Amino acid sequence: LVLQTISSKLQNKYWNVNQSSCIGANGFNLTFWPDEIYSGVNCDCSFNNSTVCHVTN
């Protein structure tokens, strides 16, 4: 909820924060070309046998 609020205030159209934001091809760790926009958010998904992720940076 907090990251989605920040994203909305920054008018960041590339972030859609949800339960799978840390995993998969549409997660946080993306660079969008040609604008070269990097999300700068890192996740750790090693908890509970790799079933739980949380934002670390």
C-alpha positions in Angstrom: 0.0 0.0 0.0 2.8 2.4 0.8 4.7 1.8 -2.4 1.5 2.2 -4.5 0.8 5.5 -2.8 4.4 6.7 -3.5 4.0 5.5 -7.1 0.7 7.4 -7.5 2.1 10.6 -6.1 5.1 10.4 -8.4 2.8 9.6 -11.3 4.9 6.6 -12.1 2.8 4.7 -14.8 5.3 1.8 -14.8 4.6 0.7 -11.2 1.5 -1.3 -10.4 2.2 -2.5 -6.9 0.5 -5.9 -6.1 1.3 -9.2 -4.4 3.5 -10.3 -7.3 5.5 -7.1 -7.7 8.7 -8.7 -6.5 8.5 -11.7 -8.9 8.0 -12.4 -12.6 8.7 -10.4 -15.7 6.5 -7.5 -14.6 8.1 -6.9 -11.2 10.0 -4.0 -9.8 13.4 -4.8 -11.1 13.0 -3.4 -14.6 14.7 -0.9 -16.9 12.4 0.7 -19.4 14.1 1.5 -22.7 14.4 4.0 -24.5 13.7 6.2 -21.5 16.1 4.2 -19.3 13.8 4.4 -16.3 15.1 2.0 -13.6 12.8 1.2 -10.7 15.5 1.1 -8.0 13.5 -1.3 -5.9 15.0 -4.6 -4.7 13.2 -7.6 -3.2 14.3 -10.6 -1.2 12.2 -13.7 -1.9 14.1 -16.2 0.1 11.7 -16.4 3.1 9.5 -19.4 3.9 11.0 -21.7 1.2 11.0 -18.8 -1.3 7.2 -18.3 -0.9 7.4 -14.9 0.8 9.0 -11.7 -0.7 9.7 -8.3 0.8 11.2 -5.1 -0.4 14.7 -4.6 0.9 15.9 -1.5 -0.9 
